[in-house]
Amino acid sequence: MPPSHVALSGDLHIKIVSSSFLPLVVQVSRLEGSSVHPLTTFPVYPEASALKKNLTLVRVQCGYFSRGGQYYVQIKKQPILSINSSDSETITKVIDVRWPMPQLTVTPENLKTYPENPVTSILTFAKVECLPVQNTPPSALPEFWLELHYCGHSLLNCGDGSSSEQTNKTSHQVTRGLVTIRFQVLYSEQVRGLPGRRVFIFRCELFGLSGHYSIFLRPTSSDPAIPRTAAYVKVDWSDQFVFNVHAHSIFPCETHNGGVKVLFQYPSCILASGDRVRLFARLRANVASLAPPTTLEYIAEQKVIRGQHTLNFECHLFTERYIEYCFVYVSQSISGAVADVREDCVPTLPVSGKYHSNALNLSSTCPKYC
């Protein structure tokens, strides 16, 4: 009998050498904690063709080895009436059943926020060839969670997935030594048993922020022998976010037909009413300086309803007290986090020549988080 086996990788073959023609009884058990649980017991009769070789071949069905751990194979001679029962012999062998190694792949590995094509992950367990036997108790089936984590702009925040919970859109902070790991669980799905192959398709709205994402296969048990694995995705901001203010200056506002119009485009699967356009005003400090400091003040905002591509900010929101107004397109992800994706600033009064804005142009830089 081999000293080790891989769970669900095929039948276990045992060779029994015996000079006796008595029937045998084989029992397979598994160690669970401090208890041994029998899995199957069946008789074995020597084959006529093998009698001359004193050799009996036994096959234990693959599905009994449904998880890794320590198993016992007990072989006992079955006593008959003419032989005292004390003459029966028992042989017990220990077999180490290893866990099959999981593999996760994700396609594509690099994408834009709110991708048009589906993000697919495939989970496989190497060498798995069969299913557990019928009526296998739940305790004999390993349980995992497949989770999608948002790790922010550092891959180090992804961790190893061992500390998350089975709750969607939950933020986590884990401290390991001097390192603090922060991530959000955006999606989770239960995986029972050891599937040979399973496909997961992630909805596009799950990828609403730029940064690093990880897909983890995490066992519910804390047993370190149970394998886990991960795959990673890098997401950049979608080029489909386009934002323009339809004005060269705020005043005279009457020329804008009652307000300043903003025009925008976005990916098709943004949240139904999560995005918005915010209006800020820049105030110059009243000090004698060639380059006086400025501050940005919040004025108002309007929600973007999916399917809408224009908003109007009425004239009463503006005053000549400020030197310019900045319109910011804000995208909200499924986790509730928001990010400034595009910004366009317009001078309050008409200026001659080229206007130089002090505002940050978010269309060519990394987004800011609010």
C-alpha angles and dihedrals in degrees: 000000000000115000093229141026137184117241114259091355096123142298120319112237120207127188115207118195112198136150091207123094093206117123116257133221119215122197125186119200137174129217111235112180105311095335131085115220120198113229103182141350123196139161123248124203122198113252116239092230091055099047094091090054093044085230129134123185118212127190120200112201115253095231094068090071095068097151142015122273143086118321132184127214112198120192118192132179109237109233120228129208096263093053126069111249090233089068092069114111129214128200120189122194127187120221125190109220111201127208116251111243116250122222127199124196126180129198122233106019094190121043147143127259114278092013119211093217122060121263108229130194123189122202119199133174110212118236095009107144106159145033126248114271118268117276091025105165117244091245089064093058118079116230127215139174121221106208137184112215129192107214102180121228097326123072087207089072090066093076116178100296094246097120105049128110132229092256125109122234093011122148119224134192118191125180118208113178106308094340124093114202119201125186142144127231106224100172138008134183129183120242117195122193126352108301114198089220133358130174125212123192117198121210116243094238089066089072099059100131131057117243139066126330129187132200111209133191103205127180117226089222120081090220105129091209092069108093126237133184143183144203128201137220130195116209128193129188115281119254087219091081104098122168133180137166112222096221140076091207137001096236136091081043094180089074089066094065096252101324150014114278124215122198125201146168128200142172115290097244102053115134114287095247107355102103123080144174116237126201121214130179125212116222122196116218115246097239134121103256139122088232108025116194119256135207130206117227127195113240111168146319140211130206122243114225112207107258092033118110106175138049131186124217108201123232096247089071092066133074135175089239090090126065096219144354125228123206114202127193108216121198121203122207128212089261091060095252116134132206135189104242105171134013134188123183125200127192116245094228130032113270131200118237124002116343117227113205123205090205125109112256102221094185089077102031138057114286122256121234122227 
